[in-house]
């Protein structure tokens, strides 16, 4: 672990995560489970650069804490209003994970 980083706070984790994300980040501590949730709030699909973010945060997070990353996928109800003609050229993976199509 890096020395001299000081206290690792949710604000610090959020600041670092924001430098890797294309949208907002929420950081939630769950002290009873020794867990910190990093949530990508307004991004669809697996964020680009999330592996680099994981490496960066692993360098500073205390060893007894578990980091959990949460992002969302588009659900069927969000695709349903579109016609098959509009979405037919895309795979389900594209529809689920891409910001736009």
C-alpha positions in Angstrom: 0.0 0.0 0.0 1.1 3.5 -0.6 2.5 5.5 2.3 1.6 9.1 2.9 -1.8 9.0 1.3 -3.6 10.0 4.5 -7.1 8.9 5.3 -9.0 7.2 2.6 -12.4 8.8 2.7 -15.4 8.3 0.4 -14.7 11.8 -1.0 -11.2 10.8 -2.0 -12.5 7.5 -3.5 -15.2 9.5 -5.5 -12.6 12.0 -6.7 -10.4 9.3 -8.0 -13.3 7.3 -9.5 -14.6 10.4 -11.3 -11.3 10.7 -13.2 -12.0 7.3 -14.7 -15.7 7.6 -15.3 -17.9 9.3 -18.0 -20.6 10.2 -15.5 -21.4 10.6 -11.8 -20.1 8.3 -9.1 -21.6 7.5 -5.7 -19.4 6.0 -3.0 -21.3 4.2 -0.2 -19.7 2.8 2.9 -21.1 -0.2 4.6 -19.0 -0.4 7.8 -20.8 -3.4 9.3 -19.7 -5.5 6.2 -16.3 -3.7 5.8 -17.4 -2.9 2.3 -17.4 0.2 0.0 -19.7 0.4 -3.0 -18.6 2.4 -6.1 -21.7 3.0 -8.2 -21.6 4.4 -11.7 -24.8 6.4 -11.5 -25.7 7.5 -15.0 -23.7 5.2 -17.2 -25.0 2.2 -19.2 -22.9 -1.0 -19.4 -19.5 -1.8 -18.1 -17.5 1.4 -17.8 -14.4 1.7 -20.0 -11.4 1.9 -17.9 -13.0 0.1 -14.9 -10.0 -2.3 -14.7 -7.6 0.7 -14.4 -9.9 2.2 -11.7 -9.9 -1.0 -9.8 -6.1 -1.1 -9.8 -5.8 2.6 -8.7 -8.3 2.1 -5.8 -6.7 -1.2 -4.7 -3.4 0.8 -4.2 -5.0 3.1 -1.6 -7.9 1.2 0.0 -7.1 -0.3 3.4 -6.6 -4.1 3.1 -9.5 -5.0 5.3 -12.1 -3.3 3.1 -13.8 -4.9 0.1 -14.6 -2.7 -2.9 -17.7 -3.6 -4.9 -18.4 -1.9 -8.3 -22.0 -1.4 -9.5 -23.1 -0.3 -12.9 -26.4 -0.8 -14.7 -27.5 -2.3 -17.9 -30.5 -1.2 -20.0 -33.5 -3.3 -19.2 -36.2 -4.6 -21.6 -38.7 -2.0 -20.6 -36.3 0.7 -21.8 -36.0 -1.0 -25.2 -39.6 -2.0 -25.6 -40.9 1.4 -26.9 -38.7 1.1 -30.0 -39.7 -0.8 -33.1 -37.8 -3.9 -34.2 -36.9 -2.0 -37.3 -35.2 0.6 -35.2 -33.2 -1.9 -33.1 -32.9 -4.8 -35.5 -29.4 -3.9 -36.6 -28.0 -4.3 -33.1 -27.3 -7.2 -30.9 -28.9 -7.6 -27.5 -25.4 -6.8 -26.0 -25.4 -3.5 -27.9 -28.9 -2.6 -26.7 -28.1 -3.6 -23.1 -24.6 -2.0 -22.7 -24.2 0.9 -25.1 -25.1 4.5 -24.1 -26.8 5.0 -27.5 -27.6 3.0 -30.6 
